[in-house]
């Protein structure tokens, strides 16, 4: 009797089932241990350098992950001179809405936008020698100062901090006797802030902060921004964004003016890809903005290559492209300013580049250059008159001017006024000096 009897096969199947069940249980147990180890603990989020949209995206992702993993607390380690107020406001809103308790440790300084982020934490600690404040907005307009001051006051009040001290960090017109005279922007040292009760404690390290707040420091999870978040933060900076727009517009325009597809088109396409990609990653723009931009480009291509003249499709295309650029900024004013800068610079760059394009060998191959000298002019004109009645093929769209190949030669021509697509057979109907006039060859009583 072998094992390959019905009974033996049943035992084998049962054994396999038991083994599979054991392996599944072990795997689930291992996954449960991994999750339990990852869950809880204190999640450390470093905020360093310039506050921009990349930092905002990083903080939002980190807070979401901390909440999903049931973190005991979030510890912000802040060292920044400031940055974009709009990005800092977005971070502030994210921290205030967090269901996980937030602690901030100012390791060196929390100035300007960094001060607003620090005030959004439930518990605020500072390292010896650190400072916080210096948050006057730029430009220091009354309307903007009033708005930022209100943000600072409301954020400070949320956690029971003195709103007047927070306001004095923004508004130099505020007078606090013995602390911040009128005409000065308030910046507090760690020691002074503790003396005023504006912060919870002074601590030299994260371990000291957690110990004094009675939190377990053994389960620390330290997060770092991804390469994409760092790159998005860089390319969404105002100067870089404007440069990408200029390169994108100039590259596309120069590509249209030059034969084939080469460096200008590649640079222009990559620049626009980076421009919109950075805004997608940081949440400045959604996919609807990208779709609007692509739709505008498609309409412009249709207008340029398939429809004569410049009409509704071209206008709609320009509106789509310009609207997508404006909507990708956080305000109408910023969008219009950057769009005008990009367009103005593109026109200047294109005008300068055009002088070199006309002299390039590629352009000379595309455009026929006719040189008339006194002794040879009559001969060339006679040769051109012999073209009357000859048939050729349009090598470029005729709008109404373009290039036609006739008897193996490329000739500059114009139509009678209509649009002729590339590849259409045309007939020379007249020659007037250097002006060669053509029209589409008629087939079966209709023009092709």
C-alpha positions in Angstrom: 0.0 0.0 0.0 1.5 3.3 -1.0 0.6 6.8 0.0 -1.1 7.4 -3.3 -4.3 5.7 -2.3 -7.5 7.7 -1.8 -6.9 7.8 1.9 -3.2 8.8 1.5 -4.1 11.6 -0.9 -6.7 12.8 1.7 -4.0 12.9 4.4 -1.6 14.8 2.1 -4.3 17.4 1.2 -5.1 17.8 4.9 -1.5 18.2 5.7 -1.1 20.8 3.1 -4.1 22.7 4.3 -2.8 22.7 7.9 0.7 23.8 6.7 -0.9 26.6 4.7 -3.0 27.7 7.6 0.0 27.8 9.9 2.0 29.9 7.4 -0.9 32.3 7.0 -1.2 32.7 10.8 2.6 33.3 11.1 2.5 35.8 8.3 -0.5 37.6 9.9 1.2 37.6 13.2 4.4 39.0 11.7 2.4 41.8 9.9 0.6 42.5 13.2 3.9 42.9 15.0 5.2 45.2 12.2 2.1 47.3 12.4 2.1 47.5 16.2 5.8 48.5 16.1 5.1 51.2 13.5 1.9 52.4 15.3 2.1 54.8 18.2 5.3 56.5 19.2 6.4 60.1 18.6 6.6 61.2 15.0 9.3 63.9 14.4 8.8 66.3 11.5 11.8 68.6 10.8 10.9 72.1 9.4 14.1 73.7 8.2 15.1 76.2 5.6 12.7 78.4 3.6 9.0 77.8 4.2 7.5 77.1 0.8 4.9 74.8 -0.8 7.1 71.8 -0.7 7.4 72.0 3.0 3.6 72.4 3.3 3.1 69.3 1.3 5.6 67.4 3.4 3.9 68.4 6.7 0.5 67.5 5.4 1.6 64.1 4.3 3.5 63.5 7.6 0.4 64.5 9.7 -1.8 62.2 7.7 0.6 59.3 8.2 1.0 60.0 11.9 -2.8 60.0 12.3 -3.2 56.8 10.3 -0.5 55.1 12.5 -2.1 56.3 15.7 1.0 58.3 16.8 1.1 59.4 20.4 2.3 62.9 19.4 3.9 64.9 16.6 7.1 66.8 17.4 8.1 69.6 15.1 11.8 70.6 15.1 11.8 74.2 13.7 14.8 76.1 12.4 13.8 78.7 9.8 14.2 82.3 8.8 10.7 82.2 7.3 9.3 82.1 3.8 6.0 82.1 2.1 3.1 83.3 4.3 0.5 81.4 2.3 2.4 78.1 2.7 2.9 78.8 6.4 -0.8 79.5 6.8 -1.6 76.1 5.2 0.7 74.4 7.6 -0.9 76.2 10.5 -4.3 75.0 9.5 -3.1 71.4 9.1 -1.6 71.5 12.6 -4.6 73.0 14.3 -6.8 70.4 12.6 -4.6 67.5 13.7 -6.2 64.9 16.0 -2.7 64.0 17.1 -1.2 66.3 19.8 1.5 68.6 18.3 4.7 69.7 20.0 7.0 72.3 18.6 10.7 72.6 19.5 12.5 75.7 18.2 16.0 74.5 17.9 17.6 77.8 16.7 15.0 80.3 15.4 11.4 80.5 14.3 11.2 83.8 12.5 8.4 85.3 10.3 6.4 82.4 8.8 8.2 80.0 11.1 6.8 81.8 14.1 3.2 81.2 12.9 3.9 77.5 12.5 5.5 77.3 16.0 2.4 79.0 17.6 0.1 76.4 16.0 1.6 73.7 18.2 -0.3 72.8 21.4 3.0 72.6 23.4 5.9 75.0 22.5 9.4 74.5 23.6 12.6 76.4 22.7 16.3 75.5 23.0 18.6 77.7 25.0 19.6 80.7 22.8 16.8 80.2 20.3 14.5 83.0 19.2 11.0 83.5 17.9 9.2 86.4 16.2 10.3 89.0 13.5 7.1 88.3 11.5 6.3 91.6 9.8 4.9 90.7 6.3 6.5 91.9 3.1 5.2 94.2 1.7 4.3 95.9 4.9 0.9 97.1 3.7 -1.8 97.9 6.2 -4.3 95.4 4.8 -1.7 92.6 4.9 -0.4 93.5 8.3 -4.0 93.5 9.7 -4.7 90.0 8.2 -1.4 88.5 9.4 -1.8 90.0 12.9 -5.2 88.5 13.1 -3.8 85.0 12.2 -1.1 85.3 14.9 -3.5 86.5 17.5 -6.1 83.7 16.8 -3.3 81.0 16.7 -1.9 82.2 20.0 -5.3 82.3 21.7 -6.1 78.7 20.5 -3.6 77.4 23.1 -3.9 80.1 25.7 -0.9 82.2 24.8 -0.9 86.0 25.1 -2.3 87.3 21.8 -0.8 90.8 22.3 2.7 89.3 22.3 2.0 87.4 19.1 0.5 90.6 17.5 3.7 92.6 18.4 5.7 90.1 16.3 3.8 91.3 13.3 2.7 94.9 13.8 5.3 97.5 14.7 2.6 100.1 15.6 1.6 98.0 18.6 3.0 99.3 21.9 3.5 97.0 24.9 5.2 98.9 27.7 8.3 97.2 29.0 8.3 94.7 26.2 7.8 96.1 22.7 7.9 99.8 22.1 5.9 101.3 19.2 8.0 101.2 16.0 9.7 97.9 16.8 9.0 94.4 15.7 9.1 91.9 18.6 11.5 89.0 18.7 11.8 86.9 21.9 14.7 84.9 23.1 13.9 81.5 24.7 14.7 82.8 28.2 12.5 85.9 27.7 9.6 83.9 26.2 9.7 81.5 29.2 9.7 84.4 31.6 6.6 85.8 30.0 4.9 82.4 30.0 4.7 82.5 26.2 6.3 79.0 25.9 5.9 75.9 27.9 9.6 75.1 28.5 13.2 75.4 27.5 14.8 72.2 26.5 18.1 71.3 24.8 17.0 68.3 22.9 13.9 66.3 21.8 14.6 63.7 24.4 14.4 66.4 27.1 11.1 67.7 25.7 9.5 64.3 25.6 10.8 63.5 29.1 9.4 66.7 30.6 6.0 66.1 28.8 6.0 62.5 30.1 6.1 61.0 26.6 7.9 57.8 25.7 11.0 58.6 23.6 11.7 55.0 22.7 9.2 54.9 19.8 10.5 57.9 17.8 9.7 57.9 14.0 11.7 60.5 12.2 10.3 61.6 8.8 12.1 63.3 6.0 10.7 65.1 2.9 10.9 62.9 -0.3 13.0 63.9 -3.3 9.8 64.9 -5.1 8.7 67.1 -2.3 12.1 68.8 -2.2 12.1 69.3 -5.9 8.5 70.6 -5.9 9.4 73.1 -3.2 12.3 74.4 -5.3 10.5 74.7 -8.6 7.4 76.4 -7.1 9.5 79.3 -5.8 8.5 82.5 -7.5 11.7 83.1 -9.4 12.1 79.5 -10.5 8.4 79.4 -11.6 8.8 82.5 -13.7 12.0 81.1 -15.3 10.2 77.9 -16.2 7.3 79.8 -17.8 9.7 81.9 -19.8 11.6 78.8 -21.0 8.4 77.0 -21.8 6.8 79.8 -23.9 10.1 80.8 -25.6 10.9 77.2 -26.4 7.5 76.6 -28.0 7.6 79.8 -30.1 11.1 79.1 -31.3 10.2 75.5 -32.2 7.3 76.8 -34.3 9.7 79.2 -36.1 12.4 76.6 -36.8 12.1 73.4 -39.0 11.8 70.0 -37.5 11.7 69.3 -33.8 14.8 70.0 -31.7 16.2 71.6 -28.7 13.8 74.6 -28.2 10.7 72.3 -28.3 12.3 69.9 -25.9 13.4 72.6 -23.4 10.0 74.3 -23.7 8.1 71.1 -23.1 10.2 70.0 -20.1 9.9 73.4 -18.6 6.2 73.5 -18.7 6.1 69.9 -17.4 8.1 70.9 -14.4 6.0 74.0 -13.9 2.7 72.2 -13.7 4.2 69.0 -12.1 5.5 71.0 -9.1 2.1 72.7 -8.7 0.4 69.4 -8.8 2.6 67.8 -6.2 2.3 70.8 -3.8 -1.5 71.1 -4.3 -1.2 74.6 -5.8 -3.0 73.3 -8.9 -5.3 70.4 -9.8 -5.6 68.2 -12.8 -8.3 70.5 -14.2 -5.6 73.2 -14.7 -3.4 70.9 -16.6 -6.4 69.7 -18.8 -7.2 73.4 -19.5 -3.6 74.1 -20.5 -3.4 71.0 -22.8 -6.8 71.9 -24.3 -5.6 75.4 -25.1 -2.4 74.0 -26.8 -4.5 71.6 -28.9 -6.7 74.4 -30.1 -3.7 76.5 -31.0 -2.2 73.6 -33.0 -5.5 73.1 -34.8 -5.6 76.8 -35.6 -2.0 76.9 -36.9 -2.0 73.8 -39.1 -5.5 73.0 -40.0 -7.6 76.2 -40.1 -6.7 79.2 -42.3 -6.3 82.6 -40.6 -6.7 83.2 -36.9 -10.2 82.7 -35.5 -12.3 81.3 -32.7 -10.1 78.2 -32.2 -6.9 80.3 -31.8 -8.6 82.8 -29.4 -10.0 80.0 -27.3 -6.6 78.3 -27.2 -4.9 81.5 -26.0 -7.6 82.0 -23.3 -7.2 78.3 -22.2 -3.4 78.6 -21.9 -3.4 81.9 -20.1 -6.2 80.9 -17.8 -4.4 77.7 -16.8 -1.3 79.7 -15.9 -3.2 82.2 -13.8 -5.2 79.5 -12.0 -2.0 77.7 -11.0 -1.1 80.6 -8.7 -2.6 81.2 -5.3 -4.0 84.6 -6.3 -5.2 86.4 -9.4 -2.7 89.2 -8.9 0.3 86.8 -8.6 -0.9 84.9 -11.7 -1.3 88.0 -13.8 2.1 89.4 -12.8 3.9 86.2 -13.5 2.1 85.7 -16.8 2.9 89.2 -18.0 6.6 88.8 -17.0 6.8 85.5 -18.9 5.1 86.9 -22.0 7.2 90.1 -22.1 10.4 88.2 -21.6 9.4 85.6 -24.2 8.8 88.3 -26.8 12.2 89.8 -26.1 14.0 86.5 -26.3 12.2 85.5 -29.4 13.0 88.7 -31.2 16.7 88.4 -30.3 16.8 84.7 -31.3 15.0 85.4 -34.6 18.0 87.3 -35.8 20.2 84.3 -35.5 17.6 81.8 -36.8 17.3 83.6 -40.1 21.1 83.2 -40.6 21.1 79.5 -39.7 21.7 76.8 -42.3 18.5 75.0 -41.4 16.5 78.1 -42.1 18.3 78.7 -45.3 17.4 75.2 -46.5 13.7 75.9 -45.6 13.5 79.3 -47.2 14.6 80.0 -50.8 17.0 83.0 -50.9 16.9 84.7 -54.3 19.8 87.0 -55.1 19.2 89.3 -58.0 22.2 91.1 -59.6 21.9 93.7 -62.4 23.5 91.5 -65.0 21.7 88.4 -64.1 18.3 89.7 -63.0 16.6 89.6 -66.4 17.7 86.0 -67.0 16.3 84.9 -63.6 13.1 86.7 -64.2 12.8 85.0 -67.6 13.4 81.7 -66.0 10.6 82.4 -63.5 8.2 83.3 -66.3 8.7 79.9 -67.7 7.1 78.5 -64.5 3.7 79.6 -65.6 1.5 76.6 -66.1 3.9 74.3 -64.3 2.6 72.1 -61.5 4.3 71.5 -58.2 3.7 70.2 -54.6 3.4 72.5 -51.6 6.2 71.7 -49.2 4.8 73.8 -46.4 1.3 75.1 -45.7 0.6 78.2 -47.8 -1.0 80.9 -45.6 -0.9 82.4 -48.3 2.9 82.3 -48.7 5.1 79.2 -48.5 7.3 76.9 -50.4 6.5 74.7 -53.4 8.7 72.2 -55.2 8.5 72.7 -59.0 10.6 70.7 -61.4 12.9 69.7 -58.5 13.4 73.2 -57.3 12.0 74.9 -54.1 10.3 78.2 -55.0 8.8 80.9 -52.8 5.2 81.3 -53.8 1.9 82.9 -52.7 -1.7 81.8 -53.3 -4.5 84.0 -54.6 -5.4 84.5 -51.0 -6.7 81.2 -49.8 -5.1 78.6 -47.5 -3.4 75.5 -49.0 -2.3 72.6 -46.9 1.1 70.9 -47.2 1.3 68.2 -49.9 -1.4 69.8 -52.1 -0.7 69.9 -55.9 -0.6 73.6 -57.1 -0.3 75.3 -60.5 1.6 78.4 -61.3 -0.9 80.9 -62.8 1.3 84.0 -63.0 4.8 85.5 -62.3 5.0 89.1 -61.4 8.7 90.0 -60.9 9.8 87.8 -58.0 6.2 87.0 -57.0 5.1 83.6 -58.1 1.3 83.1 -57.8 -0.2 79.6 -57.5 -3.6 78.0 -57.0 -4.6 74.4 -56.2 -4.9 72.1 -59.2 -8.5 71.5 -60.1 -9.7 67.9 -60.2 -13.2 67.0 -61.5 -14.2 70.6 -61.4 -13.1 71.2 -57.8 -9.9 72.6 -56.3 -7.9 70.0 -54.4 
